[in-house]
Amino acid sequence: MAKTHDIPIIPPTPPIVGEAAAVPDQLAPGDGPTTMQRRLWFLLPLALLSVSIIWGGVLQALLARQVNGFVPDASAQAAVLGLVLTVGAISSVVFTPIVGLLSDRTRTRFLGRRNIWILGGAIVSALTLLATAFAPNTIILTIAWALALIPLNGYQAAASAVVPERVPVRIRARLTAVNGMAALVGVGVGAVIGNLVGVGAAYIIFAVQLVVVGALFAFFTRDFTPPAIVNGVKAERTRLPGFRSAPDFWWVFIGRFLAFLGYGLATGLALYALRDWFKVGDGTIDAATALNGTVIVPISTLFLIVSAITGGILADKFHRMKPFVIGSSLLFIPAALVLMLVPNGTGAVIGMCLLGFGFGSYVSVDGALVTLVIPKLEDAGRDLGILNIANAGPQVIAPVIAGSIVAFAGFGWLYALVIAVSIAASIAVMFVKSVR
């Protein structure tokens, strides 16, 4: 019978946070340390905000600006940008588990295994970002961005592994909620810089801030060393988690993949939906952009942030994670129903706000749930890298699926698929046995 990783109810006398992480000799992934450095409350979200600035700035602005400069034919620009993004997404899917595995196997006396990857990833990322900034054509741009994603994902994989290794389980959902909020803010800040600052200057800003933040994290936080290494035991080579040996790991993977797919299906064609389905304003893309940028995105983001914090606090308070992950997935259903049945501006605003509320809670609590289902703490970087494919994969396929459905059946059927996918995501999490 699978061991149940209940979130322990800790008596009030031991401190929640301290200056050093107390790690027992035998540490299971679902147990975690008993204390945490206070500075992680600030430095870990800052590290994730730093890399999210790059995601927001490069993906939402800079690559498009560069492609527009390279490709004079406006009708071909979208296709070229899609190729650049697709190659980059494939690079992320392939290399994230690999760099996570390398960080698992890294041993340094100077900074440990995660901190050295965060610092090294920041430095190498800065160099590859500069190469991307000054790419002379689309071919070099595609290659440079795909290469830049390798150290960027190494940085993020190492930062993700910090949570199960250094954060007590009883406060994990709250910290992952703060991490999620920081990532959202980072995407927004990056998008603003990417749109308003010159391309070369924006890349330089992104590179410099990443190195500064990576250095702060690496030099001012204490890394975790697995008990086996402390005791001089040679680490065993472990196989990739299988469905028989680690079913909960794969049920969480499936649930996360479907939830992100549902969110991507609902939001990926937002501007075209506002123009063609909701028919806002005068029915032009400019009217759709105006409503999306001034009303829908700000309000839905606010709902997302509120629900992320609320979900994290409640999950820690009630020592439960599965109900919040399942409930958050099911919140996509009323959102999709509104989007399907109320095809006007009011329906668009309400539906997207409900969607943001559900997704915010999902991201915050699921981010803590995944840290409890990795089979071995020593392989946290690799296994969290595999789970991160469930984030990146839907980014590749959601636009293709959504575009095909809209072309052949219309937006109504697209939102019906969002409902089906959301139900499937919640069912997958119900099969998780080792976490309540």
Wavefront OBJ file of the C-alpha trace (Angstrom):
o trace
v 0.000 0.000 0.000
v 1.309 3.427 -0.923
v 2.470 5.616 1.928
v 0.241 8.631 2.473
v 2.147 11.905 2.659
v -0.196 13.806 4.948
v 0.895 17.360 5.580
v 2.003 17.146 9.216
v 0.330 19.290 11.851
v 3.292 20.844 13.617
v 2.948 22.005 17.237
v 3.429 25.737 17.738
v 6.716 25.522 19.608
v 9.115 24.722 16.748
v 9.794 27.737 14.527
v 8.517 27.666 10.956
v 11.533 29.406 9.619
v 15.085 29.756 10.769
v 18.469 30.614 9.396
v 19.452 27.083 8.374
v 17.506 24.216 6.908
v 17.331 21.322 9.390
v 17.452 18.115 7.388
v 17.051 14.698 9.018
v 19.387 11.878 8.027
v 16.662 10.152 6.024
v 14.581 12.656 4.075
v 11.693 11.483 1.908
v 10.315 13.765 -0.827
v 6.985 14.133 0.960
v 8.519 15.003 4.323
v 10.807 17.896 3.561
v 12.944 19.906 5.971
v 11.554 21.211 9.259
v 12.874 24.768 8.979
v 13.765 27.189 6.209
v 15.957 30.217 5.722
v 13.765 33.305 6.013
v 15.461 34.914 3.051
v 14.019 32.247 0.748
v 10.636 33.960 1.089
v 12.189 36.812 -0.879
v 15.065 35.369 -2.880
v 13.268 32.351 -4.415
v 10.308 34.379 -5.773
v 12.833 36.977 -6.945
v 14.772 34.292 -8.837
v 11.593 33.093 -10.550
v 10.472 36.665 -11.259
v 13.844 37.290 -12.884
v 13.533 34.432 -15.380
v 9.825 35.222 -15.959
v 10.817 38.721 -17.052
v 12.694 37.053 -19.904
v 9.745 34.789 -20.800
v 7.412 37.774 -20.926
v 9.751 40.112 -22.765
v 11.210 37.754 -25.334
v 8.181 35.578 -26.060
v 5.557 38.328 -26.035
v 7.481 41.139 -27.689
v 11.107 40.877 -28.753
v 10.983 37.824 -31.020
v 8.001 39.271 -32.887
v 9.767 42.606 -33.303
v 12.870 40.889 -34.639
v 10.905 38.694 -37.049
v 9.014 41.744 -38.311
v 12.343 43.367 -39.077
v 13.656 40.321 -40.924
v 10.502 39.425 -42.885
v 9.033 42.302 -44.922
v 5.993 40.297 -46.074
v 3.378 40.869 -43.346
v 1.439 37.771 -44.348
v 4.472 35.549 -43.680
v 5.527 37.071 -40.352
v 3.140 35.016 -38.207
v 4.296 31.754 -39.783
v 7.976 32.595 -39.272
v 7.380 33.619 -35.658
v 5.469 30.388 -35.119
v 8.466 28.423 -36.390
v 10.841 30.251 -34.035
v 8.541 29.614 -31.075
v 7.966 25.967 -31.975
v 11.676 25.178 -32.241
v 12.190 26.916 -28.899
v 9.359 24.950 -27.276
v 10.829 21.678 -28.552
v 14.199 22.689 -27.100
v 12.530 23.258 -23.726
v 10.718 19.928 -23.769
v 13.877 17.999 -24.673
v 16.466 19.714 -22.503
v 14.604 20.621 -19.295
v 14.761 17.068 -17.839
v 18.352 16.717 -19.041
v 19.632 19.841 -17.334
v 17.587 18.894 -14.264
v 19.365 15.517 -14.198
v 22.741 17.221 -14.566
v 21.969 19.471 -11.602
v 20.989 16.366 -9.589
v 24.396 14.849 -10.326
v 26.411 18.033 -9.732
v 28.581 18.176 -6.614
v 30.557 21.295 -5.673
v 31.971 22.373 -2.334
v 31.776 26.004 -3.357
v 28.040 26.494 -3.917
v 26.447 23.054 -3.806
v 24.481 21.546 -6.672
v 21.453 23.812 -7.241
v 23.053 27.181 -6.494
v 25.907 26.576 -8.918
v 23.369 25.822 -11.671
v 21.385 28.939 -10.867
v 24.494 31.111 -11.032
v 26.002 29.294 -14.017
v 22.667 29.184 -15.824
v 22.275 32.925 -15.348
v 25.726 33.673 -16.756
v 25.423 31.370 -19.786
v 21.865 32.574 -20.400
v 23.093 36.161 -20.450
v 25.612 35.317 -23.166
v 23.084 33.448 -25.294
v 20.529 36.234 -24.859
v 23.066 38.698 -26.239
v 23.609 36.354 -29.198
v 19.841 36.284 -29.731
v 19.672 40.078 -29.526
v 22.108 40.596 -32.372
v 21.058 37.714 -34.619
v 21.337 38.930 -38.244
v 18.555 36.784 -39.716
v 15.729 34.423 -38.828
v 17.854 31.268 -39.062
v 20.406 32.537 -36.549
v 17.589 33.949 -34.420
v 15.882 30.543 -34.274
v 19.103 28.737 -33.380
v 20.209 31.340 -30.827
v 16.856 31.359 -29.021
v 16.693 27.548 -28.943
v 20.208 27.475 -27.461
v 19.362 30.238 -24.975
v 16.507 28.119 -23.654
v 18.904 25.386 -22.488
v 20.647 27.407 -19.722
v 17.402 29.286 -18.986
v 15.671 25.986 -18.332
v 18.682 24.844 -16.319
v 18.277 27.923 -14.144
v 14.550 27.314 -13.737
v 14.917 23.561 -13.134
v 17.423 24.181 -10.344
v 15.205 26.866 -8.811
v 12.180 24.529 -8.942
v 14.109 21.826 -7.072
v 14.722 24.262 -4.212
v 11.088 23.905 -3.080
v 11.058 20.182 -2.164
v 14.630 20.324 -0.855
v 14.512 23.413 1.356
v 10.870 24.327 2.051
v 8.841 22.683 4.855
v 5.715 20.937 3.607
v 3.454 22.878 5.970
v 4.231 26.208 4.241
v 4.941 24.889 0.769
v 1.620 25.856 -0.863
v 1.947 29.420 0.413
v 5.457 29.785 -0.961
v 4.517 28.291 -4.328
v 1.630 30.781 -4.433
v 4.092 33.640 -3.873
v 6.343 32.124 -6.538
v 3.433 32.023 -8.970
v 2.548 35.630 -8.241
v 6.154 36.699 -8.773
v 6.228 34.855 -12.097
v 3.075 36.657 -13.237
v 4.508 40.029 -12.289
v 7.739 39.117 -14.081
v 5.925 38.259 -17.304
v 4.102 41.590 -17.191
v 7.253 43.593 -16.460
v 9.123 41.796 -19.224
v 6.342 42.425 -21.725
v 6.362 46.149 -20.920
v 10.144 46.400 -21.311
v 10.077 44.306 -24.466
v 7.493 46.563 -26.064
v 8.813 49.961 -24.987
v 12.622 49.582 -25.041
v 14.840 49.022 -28.068
v 15.481 45.375 -28.912
v 19.213 45.369 -28.115
v 18.784 47.409 -24.929
v 15.944 45.160 -23.724
v 18.042 42.019 -24.137
v 20.912 43.660 -22.256
v 18.579 44.626 -19.401
v 17.229 41.071 -19.231
v 20.727 39.558 -19.243
v 22.120 41.856 -16.544
v 19.201 41.474 -14.137
v 19.300 37.670 -14.475
v 23.007 37.532 -13.575
v 22.546 39.896 -10.617
v 19.591 37.960 -9.200
v 21.249 34.590 -9.873
v 24.343 35.733 -7.969
v 22.257 37.008 -5.056
v 20.469 33.681 -4.767
v 23.605 31.572 -5.179
v 25.716 33.452 -2.639
v 23.070 34.256 -0.018
v 21.147 30.982 0.328
v 22.358 27.693 1.734
v 22.132 24.777 -0.670
v 20.784 21.350 0.244
v 23.008 18.281 0.288
v 21.244 14.887 0.155
v 21.704 12.733 3.270
v 23.422 10.043 1.182
v 26.129 12.523 0.190
v 26.498 13.790 3.763
v 26.991 10.214 4.956
v 29.444 9.396 2.173
v 27.116 6.954 0.434
v 27.529 6.716 -3.329
v 24.391 7.798 -5.123
v 22.560 5.014 -6.926
v 21.713 5.332 -10.574
v 17.957 5.469 -10.814
v 15.738 4.800 -13.764
v 13.136 7.193 -14.978
v 9.968 6.868 -12.886
v 7.626 4.315 -14.400
v 3.862 4.192 -14.161
v 3.981 1.032 -12.037
v 6.682 2.244 -9.672
v 5.473 5.854 -9.405
v 1.809 6.051 -10.491
v 1.098 9.253 -8.567
v 3.919 11.023 -10.369
v 2.328 10.236 -13.734
v -1.250 10.972 -12.644
v -0.079 14.431 -11.569
v 1.742 14.788 -14.899
v -1.430 13.890 -16.813
v -3.580 16.207 -14.705
v -1.182 19.107 -15.109
v -0.841 18.552 -18.854
v -4.624 18.547 -19.315
v -5.167 21.583 -17.075
v -2.570 23.640 -18.924
v -3.992 22.403 -22.210
v -7.483 23.532 -21.193
v -6.195 26.959 -20.186
v -4.200 27.246 -23.418
v -7.212 26.275 -25.542
v -9.355 28.915 -23.846
v -6.825 31.752 -24.039
v -4.607 31.022 -27.045
v -6.942 32.617 -29.606
v -8.332 35.284 -27.283
v -8.033 38.196 -29.726
v -9.669 36.296 -32.568
v -12.426 35.092 -30.229
v -13.147 38.665 -29.128
v -13.361 39.738 -32.736
v -15.209 36.808 -34.320
v -17.169 35.137 -31.499
v -17.887 37.893 -28.996
v -17.929 40.615 -31.696
v -16.772 43.375 -29.357
v -16.699 46.981 -30.482
v -16.755 47.436 -34.238
v -15.664 43.836 -34.855
v -12.038 44.665 -35.661
v -8.825 43.302 -34.203
v -8.059 46.783 -32.844
v -11.278 46.781 -30.813
v -10.502 43.288 -29.556
v -6.981 44.329 -28.570
v -8.274 47.379 -26.722
v -10.786 45.387 -24.653
v -8.285 42.628 -23.970
v -5.474 44.949 -22.903
v -7.447 47.475 -20.868
v -10.143 45.296 -19.262
v -9.828 41.526 -19.597
v -6.118 40.989 -18.947
v -5.857 43.360 -15.929
v -9.037 42.089 -14.249
v -8.430 38.386 -14.931
v -4.834 38.777 -13.704
v -6.138 40.319 -10.474
v -8.505 37.361 -10.039
v -5.613 35.002 -10.740
v -3.369 36.606 -8.116
v -6.101 36.660 -5.448
v -6.994 33.020 -6.027
v -3.335 31.946 -6.056
v -2.698 33.448 -2.625
v -6.048 32.246 -1.250
v -5.559 28.731 -2.558
v -2.061 28.487 -1.109
v -3.137 29.722 2.322
v -6.171 27.422 2.493
v -4.241 24.363 1.291
v -1.685 24.874 4.073
v -4.382 25.660 6.648
v -6.479 22.552 5.979
v -3.480 20.304 5.196
v -5.087 19.235 1.919
v -3.969 19.721 -1.668
v -5.967 17.392 -3.891
v -9.372 19.036 -3.234
v -7.991 22.448 -4.222
v -6.307 21.140 -7.370
v -9.448 19.247 -8.399
v -11.743 22.171 -7.562
v -9.547 24.599 -9.477
v -9.682 22.390 -12.577
v -13.461 22.185 -12.316
v -13.699 25.989 -12.170
v -12.735 25.969 -15.838
v -16.176 24.478 -16.565
v -18.370 27.466 -15.578
v -15.817 29.737 -17.238
v -16.063 27.814 -20.519
v -19.865 27.676 -20.267
v -20.046 31.454 -19.987
v -17.667 31.848 -22.914
v -19.770 29.422 -24.930
v -23.277 30.626 -24.055
v -22.795 34.388 -23.630
v -21.098 35.522 -26.874
v -20.773 39.223 -26.075
v -18.339 41.536 -24.330
v -19.840 40.918 -20.885
v -19.570 37.153 -21.350
v -15.946 37.493 -22.420
v -15.025 39.488 -19.315
v -16.876 37.206 -16.874
v -15.655 34.001 -18.508
v -12.018 35.054 -18.612
v -12.142 36.262 -14.992
v -13.570 32.898 -13.862
v -10.875 31.170 -15.887
v -8.159 33.294 -14.268
v -9.555 32.585 -10.802
v -9.465 28.841 -11.380
v -6.039 28.851 -12.992
v -4.470 30.953 -10.238
v -5.572 28.554 -7.521
v -4.555 25.584 -9.650
v -1.025 26.832 -10.290
v -0.333 27.690 -6.652
v -1.502 24.403 -5.104
v -0.426 22.107 -7.952
v 3.039 23.650 -7.674
v 3.207 22.266 -4.128
v 1.523 18.969 -5.029
v 4.177 18.063 -7.603
v 6.894 18.311 -4.954
v 5.186 15.530 -2.974
v 4.979 12.944 -5.755
v 8.568 12.920 -7.025
v 9.924 9.433 -6.256
v 13.313 10.465 -4.818
v 14.548 13.777 -3.502
v 17.992 13.089 -4.989
v 16.394 13.180 -8.468
v 14.225 16.241 -7.870
v 15.761 18.274 -10.693
v 15.251 15.565 -13.298
v 11.751 14.611 -12.176
v 10.509 18.182 -11.832
v 11.982 18.790 -15.282
v 9.832 15.945 -16.597
v 6.779 17.430 -14.886
v 7.585 20.796 -16.443
v 7.022 19.187 -19.845
v 3.366 19.201 -18.822
v 3.630 23.015 -18.843
v 5.594 23.410 -22.058
v 3.891 20.701 -24.101
v 0.448 22.338 -24.175
v 2.063 25.590 -25.330
v 3.136 23.752 -28.481
v -0.058 21.868 -29.272
v -2.839 24.103 -27.879
v -2.640 26.721 -30.674
v -2.669 23.990 -33.316
v -5.667 22.197 -31.789
v -7.564 25.431 -31.141
v -6.936 26.756 -34.632
v -8.109 23.506 -36.230
v -11.306 23.319 -34.183
v -12.210 26.954 -34.804
v -11.549 26.571 -38.525
v -13.779 23.521 -38.901
v -16.368 23.825 -36.113
v -16.222 27.273 -34.483
v -15.488 28.693 -31.046
v -18.487 27.028 -29.414
v -16.941 23.598 -29.925
v -13.576 24.915 -28.736
v -15.074 25.873 -25.367
v -16.848 22.512 -25.225
v -13.436 20.855 -25.550
v -12.135 23.037 -22.684
v -14.904 21.580 -20.506
v -14.041 18.002 -21.478
v -10.324 18.513 -20.911
v -10.939 20.148 -17.513
v -13.078 17.236 -16.346
v -10.364 14.817 -17.446
v -7.722 16.866 -15.578
v -9.690 16.688 -12.331
v -10.282 12.945 -12.730
v -6.544 12.320 -13.189
v -5.749 13.987 -9.859
v -8.388 11.854 -8.109
v -6.203 8.803 -8.804
v -3.336 10.231 -6.727
v -3.139 8.108 -3.574
v -0.101 9.290 -1.635
v -1.219 12.881 -1.052
v -4.481 14.058 0.489
l 1 2 3 4 5 6 7 8 9 10 11 12 13 14 15 16 17 18 19 20 21 22 23 24 25 26 27 28 29 30 31 32 33 34 35 36 37 38 39 40 41 42 43 44 45 46 47 48 49 50 51 52 53 54 55 56 57 58 59 60 61 62 63 64 65 66 67 68 69 70 71 72 73 74 75 76 77 78 79 80 81 82 83 84 85 86 87 88 89 90 91 92 93 94 95 96 97 98 99 100 101 102 103 104 105 106 107 108 109 110 111 112 113 114 115 116 117 118 119 120 121 122 123 124 125 126 127 128 129 130 131 132 133 134 135 136 137 138 139 140 141 142 143 144 145 146 147 148 149 150 151 152 153 154 155 156 157 158 159 160 161 162 163 164 165 166 167 168 169 170 171 172 173 174 175 176 177 178 179 180 181 182 183 184 185 186 187 188 189 190 191 192 193 194 195 196 197 198 199 200 201 202 203 204 205 206 207 208 209 210 211 212 213 214 215 216 217 218 219 220 221 222 223 224 225 226 227 228 229 230 231 232 233 234 235 236 237 238 239 240 241 242 243 244 245 246 247 248 249 250 251 252 253 254 255 256 257 258 259 260 261 262 263 264 265 266 267 268 269 270 271 272 273 274 275 276 277 278 279 280 281 282 283 284 285 286 287 288 289 290 291 292 293 294 295 296 297 298 299 300 301 302 303 304 305 306 307 308 309 310 311 312 313 314 315 316 317 318 319 320 321 322 323 324 325 326 327 328 329 330 331 332 333 334 335 336 337 338 339 340 341 342 343 344 345 346 347 348 349 350 351 352 353 354 355 356 357 358 359 360 361 362 363 364 365 366 367 368 369 370 371 372 373 374 375 376 377 378 379 380 381 382 383 384 385 386 387 388 389 390 391 392 393 394 395 396 397 398 399 400 401 402 403 404 405 406 407 408 409 410 411 412 413 414 415 416 417 418 419 420 421 422 423 424 425 426 427 428 429 430 431 432 433 434 435 436
